[in-house]
Amino acid sequence: MKFSSVALALCLLATQVYAADKPKPAPIQPAAEALDLDTIARIRDEGLVHSHIMEYASGLFDGIGPRLTGSPDFAKAADWSVDQLRRMGAANPHTESWGEFGIGWQQTGTVLQMTAPGTATFLAQAAPWSPATAGEITAQVVAIPTLKEEKDFDKWKGKLAGKIILYGDAPKINPDPSAPLEHYDTAKLAHLRDYPLDGNQNETDVLPYDQEFWGKVFKDMAFLEKTGHFFADEHALAVLRPGGSGGVLHGDTTATLGWFVFQPQHKQAIPSASIANEAFGRMSRLLSHDVPVSVRLNIATRITGEHEQGMNVIGEIPGTDPMLKDQVVMLGGHLDSWIPGTGATDDGAGVIVALEAMRILRALDIHTRRTIRVALWGGEEQGIFGSSGYVASHFANLSYSQKPEDQIVPTFVRAPTAMSAKPEHAKLDAYYNTDNGTGKFLGIYAEGNSAAASIFEQWAAPIRDLGFSTVSLRNTGSTDHVSFQLVGLPGFQFIQDPRDYETRTHHTNLDTYERLSEPDLRQMATVMAIFVYNTSQRDAMMPRMPLPRPELDPQRAKPLEGLFPKP
């Protein structure tokens, strides 16, 4: 997941240390890692030669398909995941609620055809949580450019009844697009190994906390919600918005009329769909030349509930060391997806990598010292809800600003104002996340943790021939490990070969089984199993970063005094 269209990168820093806790000395780390090369060889053989990962892929992506948070399809996928964990022999596989999510919703079909001045069939996709049209409707199309403020509504009052709205500015399509497939070469990996001296980590989807920036983002989204209500009040029938070109159709929160449309109090007021940019452009040009355009549209959706619970899937391999078995090593990815494709690369790949890594360890009957716990998150796409809810339930209490001016920004992009650890906080060793598509693991982001980076460098040696070579001290954001980093727990995301994740599959109709790379997925599951195994066997827990002290930032930012002699 990456909120690319609205720049919703989610790497945040905690805003207060545990006031009641005194700093504790870090555990002594060994100078060299004691790696069990025989077990690592067994994991490699099982993961690379005897893999079942593509069977998991077909079962989840073909058998169930897209898994929108709160939907019956997500519930079906959660039950399937619990069953797979049970079948492999994992302990206590179950679902765990992270709280109420909101509206349950399904699309059963969307069809768009031009009927005048000529006929054409257009690529279209219902916006998530869109209401349905009144069956199949045929109506004239009216083009409305992007509205900026409420006074812009005046021009359109009394003109929209019975119309289908082509809303927004027609995108310009590059007739010579770049190749969609990208691979990181040695130069790129060397670049990622170097820490940015200017502190700018936008390249790895990290943005600093900026209340002014997020305030503008969500103010714009609130106005879009208001625009949808205006169209509905004017008795328009539906809204069509541009969704992508070259056969790629996006369908995420950038397609909805408002960010919070999954909440009953913000329910979308009018049916809407994303359509191919080429179709949008054709109709826009015709209308600009005063040529009447009519379309036949059927957006078939249904609401299955308004107070659906958010769910995570949890399962374990119990630890066996009497002194360490209460400590937990976690791995995971997010089970929810958007609806245009089948969520294969975002983040079905992370789910099946986690399941396959668990299966590898169970198939080899490896007895780990610490407990290994898999978590398949829900609600990641709407704001890392599943992982943040799990962290809040198990590891730390968080409080947020109650200032009225801050309330427009949801908590998942607001830094907490207070934080206190729960007992389980001391027991979480590390969390490893996968959520950047189907490309193999080329390394890992150490999140500024130099001590962990030193350990990872040693772990890389036996798997360097698999393409795992780079340990970067950079941070990365926009996915579930951030929930752990936010409360001072070691959470890590791997550096992945990008392939066509950003260019073709991310939140699109092309996010399907066919875009998966089986060799890469085998490598990913193997490396994941090795990482969680290595973590589980160490004498010491993984080193942690010092808890941040942002309350000191104002003092640190003050200009130095006395730099210039007084006259």
N, C-alpha and C positions, 0 to 999 in steps of 0.2 A: 504494500500500500504506500502510495505517495500522493498527497493532495497537491498535485502539480498545478492544477488550474487556479487554485486559490492560495498556493504557496503554504499549505498547511503542514509544514514539517513539524514534527512533534518532539524534538529533542529539547527538553526543558531541564533546568537545574533546580534542585530543591532550594527553598528560600530561608530555611532556618534549621539550625542544628537541634539535636535533641537536648533541650534546655536542662532536662532533669538528669541527663546522663553525663558522667565524666568520661573523657576520652580513655579508652583502654589500649594498652600496648598491643601492637600488631603481633600475630603469631610469628615465630621464627620460621623463615622459609629456608629450605635446603639450598645449598649452593648449586646442586645439580639435581635434575629430576631423575627419579628411579623409574624408568619406563619398563613395563613388562612387554618386551618385544615379541615373545611367543604368543601372548594373548592378542596383541595388535595384529600379528600375522593371521591368526584365526579369524579375527573380525574382518580383515581385508578379504580373506578367501570367501567368507560367508556373504559379505556385502557385494563383492564384485563378481563372483562366480555363481553364487546360488541365490541371487536376488529375486524378490517377489514384489518389487516396488511398482512395476507396471500393472500388476494385478490389483493392487490397491488403487492405482490411478483409474483404471477402467471401472472398478466398482463404485468409486466416489463420483467421478466426473461423468461417466456414461450412465451409470445406474441411478444417480440422484440428480446431478446437474448443478445449477446455480444454487447458492445457499444464502439468501438475503437474511440478515439478522432479524429475528422475530418471526420468520416465515415458517409454514409447515415444512418446507424443504430443508431449512436449517435444523428443525427438530428431527427430521428423518436422518439427516447426516450425523447428528449427535448420537442418535441411537445406533446407527451403523458403526460409528467410531468406538462406542462403548463395547459393542459386540466384537469388533476386531481385537480390541485389547483383551477381552475375556478369552477369545479363542487362542491367542498367543500365550496365555497364562499370566498376564499381568494381574497384580493384586488390586482389589477394590476398584475396578473401573466404574465410573459413575459420572453423572452430570452434576454441576454445582451452580446454583444461581448467583449472579452478581447484581441482581436487583431488577426492577421493572425497566423494560426497554421502551415499549410503546406499541405501535401499530404492527400487527401481522398482516402480510400482504403477498399476493401472488399475481403474476401476469399469466394469462392463458393464451394471449395472442394479440398481435398488433399488425394491422394491414393498412397500407396507404397507397392509393392509386390516383393518378391525375385523370380527370375525365374531360377537361377542356382547358386550353384550346385543342389539345391532342390527348392521346391516352399514353400512360406510362405506369409502371409499377416501381415504387420507390422503397428503398431500404429504410425501415423505421423500427423504433423500439420505445415502448412505454417508459416514461420517466419513473424511477422507483417511487412507490407510494402514490402514483397518480390515480385519481378516480377513473372509472370507466366512462366511455361515451355511452349515449343511450342507444346501444347497439350500433349497427352500421349507419353512418350519417353521410350525406352528400351536401356540400355547401361551398359557397364562394370563399376565396382566400383573400385576406387583406394583410398587407405588409406593414409592420410597425417597427421602426428602428428602436434601438435600445433607449429606454426612458431613463432619465437621470434623477428627476425629482417629481413630487406630487403635482406641481403645476403643469407638468407635461401631460397629465391625464386629460386636461381640459380639451385639447384638440380632438380627442377621440370619443368624447362623451356623445352618446346617441348614435354612434356609427358602427357598432360592433355586434349588434343583436343578430343571431343566426349565422355569424361568420366564423371561419377558422382562421386563427391569427398566425401569420408567419413572423415570429418575433425575433428581433435582433438584427445585427448587421451581417450581410452576406460575407462569409470568410473568403479570403483570397487563397486559391489553391496553387501550390508550386507545381508547375508542369514538369519539373525535373527534380523530383525528391531524391534525397540521399538514400543509400542502400539501408534497408531496415535492420539488417543483421550486423551486430557490433561485437567485437571480441577485444578484451583488454590484452595489450601486448606488454612486453617487458618494460617499455618506456612508461606506459601508463601505470603499471604496478610500482615502478620506482617513484613515480610522482606521488602516488597514494602513500608510499612509505614516508615521504617527506612531510613533516608537519607544517601547515601554513603559518608563516611567521606573522601575517597580519591578522591571524585569528579567525579569518573568514572560512567557515566550513559549509557554506551553502552547497558546494559541489557534492558533498556527501549527505545532503538533505537535512542539514542542521541550521536552524535559524535561532538567533538569540530571542529571549523573551522580550516582547515589545508591545506593551498595552495599546499604544497608539496605532500600530500596524494592525493588530488583531481587531481593535475596535472598528477600524474602517472596513475590514473584510466582512465582519458580521453585521455592520450597519448596512452595507450593500446587499447582503443576503436578506436582511429584514425588509429592505425596500423591494426586493424581488418577490418576497412573499406578499407584500402589500399590492404589488402590481398584479399578481395572480388573482387576488381578491377583486381588484378593480375590473379585470377582464370578466370575471364571473358575474359581478354586479351589473355589468353592461350586457349580460346574456350572450356573450360569445360562447361558442360550442367547444372549442379546444384550442390548444397552443402547440405550434410546431417550432422546434429550435434546432440549429445546426449541431451535428454530433460527431462529425469526422469525415474523412475523405479516403479515397483509394480502397474502398471496401471495408474500412475500419470504422466502427460505430461505437462511440463511448456511451456509457450509461451509468453515471454515478451521481454524487451530490451536485456536480456542476450541471446536471441535466434537470434538476428539480427546481421548482419555483419556491426557493427558500431552503435554508439548511436544516431546519428542525421539522421537516414535513413528516417524520416518523412519529412525532409526538401528537397525541389527539388534539391538544390545544392549538397546534400549528398545522392541522390537516390541510393538504393542498386543496384549493377551492375549485379548480378547473382541470379537466383532463389535459395531459400534455405528453408529447413524445419527442424524442431526438430523431432527426432524420439525416440522411447523407448530405454532406455539404454540397455535392453536385446537384441533388434534387432541390435543396434550398436555393442555390444560386440560379438554377433554371427558372424556378417560379418567381424569384425576386426580380430577375431581369425582365420577364414577361410583364410583371406588374408595373415595373418602372416605365414601360412603354405603353401603359394603359391598356394592356391586353388582359381581359378577364380570365381568371384561373379558377377552376373548380376542382375539388378532390373528393374522393370517397375514403372515409376513414372509419376504422373500427379499433378502438382501444379497449381490449377485454381484460379487465383486472377484477380482483375481489379482495376485500378486507376480511381477514379471518379473526380479528380481535383487536382491541384497542389498548389492552394492558398486558401484553405478552411479557413473560419473564426472559431476561437475558441469561444465557447458559454458557458455561465452559465444560469441556470434557477432561476428566482427570483419571490417571491410572499410574500404578507404581510397580517398580521392582524393589522389594524391601532390601535394605542393607543387612549385612550379616555380622559386622564388627560390633561387639557389645558397646564399645566406647564411641563409635561413630555412626551407628545406624539411625540415630535421630536427626542427623544432619542430612540435608536434601540437596541433590543436584537436579536441576530442572532443564528440560528442553521443550521446544514447542514451535508452533506457528498458528496462524489464525484460520479457523474453520469457515468463517463467514466469507461471502464474496458478493460481488455485484451480479446483476442479472443478465447482461447481454450474452455472455458466453457460458462456460460451465465452471469458471473460477479455477482453471487448471494451474495457471502460473501464479495467480494472486488470490489466495495463497494456498491453493490446493497442493502445490509442490512442497511447501513447508509442512503441511499436514502429513503427506505420505512419507516425507523424509523422516519425520519424527516417529511415525508408526513403524517404518522399516528399521530405523535404528533400535527401537525397542524390540522388534522381532528378532533382529540379529543377536542381541544380548540374551534374549530368552532362548533362542534356538541353540546357542552355544552353551547354555546353562552356566553362564558366568555369574559368580557370586560376588557382588560388589560390596565393598566395605560400607559405603554410604547408600542411602536410599536414592533411587533414581525415579523422578516423577515427570511424567509427560503432561503437558497442558495444551489443549487445542482450544483457542480463544474464540469467543463470540464478540460481536460489536466492535471489532478493530476498525472497520471501514468508517464508522460513524464517530470515532474518537477514542480508540484504544480502550473501550469500555470494559471488555472482558478482563484484560490483564490488569488494568488499573483497579477494577473492582476486586479482583483477587488479591492484589497487593494491599489494598485498604482493609480487606477482611482478615488477612493473615499476618501482615508484616508491619504496617505503620498506620497510625491515625493522621489524617491530613485535614487542615483547615484552610479556608480561602477567604480573601477579602470580601466583605459584605458591603462595600461602598456601592451606591447606586450606579455610578458611572462604570463600574467594572462588570455589572451583571449582564451586559449585552454579550460579553465574551464567555463562552462555556469553559468549564473548569479544565478540560483537557488541553487547553492552550493558555491556562493561567497558572502561574507558579503559586504553590501554597504559601501561606503566611505563617503556618505553624505545623510542626510535625513531631510525633513521638513514636518511639518504637514499641512494637508488641513483642511478646516473648519469642515468637517464631522467627523474628528478624535475625536473631543470633544463630539460627539453625540453617538458614538458606546459604548454601555454599556458592552457587553460581547458576545463572540462567543463560542458555544458548538458544538463539532464535534464528529462524529461517523465514525470510519474506522479501526476496528480491528476484523471484522468478525461478526458472528451471536451469540457469547457468551454474556450472560447477563451482565449488568453493576454491577460490584462488588465495585465500588468506582470511584474516580476521581483523576487525577494528577493536583495538584494545581500550578505547574510550578514555585515553589519557592515563591509563593505569600502567605505569612503567614496570612494576613488579610482575603484573600479569603478562605483559608483553614478553618479558624475559622467559617466562615459563612457556608461553606459546611458541617462541622461537625454538625451544628444545623439542616441543611436541611435533613441530613441523618436520623435523629431520626424517623420521621413518615414513612420512607420507609426501615428501617433496616430489617423488616420482609420479604422484597422482596429480600434480599441478598445484599443490598447496605450498606457496612459497613466501607469502607476504604478510607480515605483521605490521599493522599501522597503528600509531598512537592517536590517530584522528578519531573523532566521534562520528557516529552516523545516527540518523533520526528517523522519524515517521513510522515507527512500528513498535512492537510490544516490549522489546527489551528496555525501552525508555521508561516504562512504568517502574522497573526495578532500579534503574539508574537514578530515577527521581528521588528515591528514598534511601540512597546510599548503598544499594546492593549491587554486586557485580552482575551486570547484564550485558550480553555481547551479541553482535550480529556479524555474520560472515561477509567477507568481500566476495561477491559473485560475478562470474562472467555475465555481462549484460544481455548477450544474444539480442532478441527482439522484444525484450520486456517493455522498455520505455517507448519503443517505436511502433509496436504492433499489438501487443497483447494486454497491456496494463489497463484494466477496467473496460475492455472492449468485447465485441462479439467474436473476436478471434482468439479469445482466451479459452482454448479447448485442448483436449488430449493431443491433437495433432501438433501442437506447438511444443510439446515436451521433448526433451532430449534424454533418452534412456541412459546413455553412458554417463552423462552429467549427473543424473539423479542417483545412479548407483554410487558414484563417487561421493556425492553429498551425504547420503545415508551412512556410508562407511566412515567418512570423516566425522560426522556427528556422533556416531557410536563410539569412536575412538576418543573424542573429546570428553564426552560424559563419563566414559570408563576411566580415563586418566584422572579426571577431577575426583571421581568417587574413590580412587585408591590412594590419594596423597595422604601423608601423615597430617599435614596442615591444611586448613581451608584455604581457598583462593584468597590472595591479598585483596583488601578493599582500599578504595580511595578515601582520604580524609573527608569527613562530611563538610559540605560547603558552608561558608559563612557570609551569605549575601547581605546580611544586616550591616556588615562592615563596608560594603561597597561605597555608600555615600562618603564615608570618611576617606577611603582610598582614592576616590575620584576628585577630592578637593585639590585645587592648584597648590603647588608649593608656595610658601611665603618666604619673604626675605631674599629673593633672588637678585634684586637690583639695589644698589646703594641708594640711600635717601639723599636727596639734593642738599 
